[in-house]
């Protein structure tokens, strides 16, 4: 039986750059770092001699959902950059925000990839998609009460 959500994982090309983006720009906090190689991680991922570096991030007080950033050292990561939303595997993480326009501008200035400006989806909801520096999709949602 599935009992809840644990984490969302994004593959990144440069772990340090991504940790900087998600902590200093998005506002997440570094929970822990890990490096794994061989043995169980190789069996889990199905690659021989696997070596990964990872960082787990979350908001203060929100330990029930973690964003895991993974840099594959061996094997190296294949590139799949696209701005197409309707691509299988184009998953995303969504963040609630208070000032969507300012947040959007701050993320773009920090290296995020722009798709379109925020759009009013209903009278109480504005949203947009953008990509982090590696092309992982991020949704911003501002809900007025």
Secondary structure by P-SEA (a helix, b strand, c coil): ccccccbbbbbbccaaaaaaaaaccccccccccccccccaaaaaacccbbbbbbbbbbccccccbbbbbbbbcccbbbbbcccccccccccbbbbbbccaaaaaaaaaaabbbbccccccccccccccccccccbbbbbbbbbcc
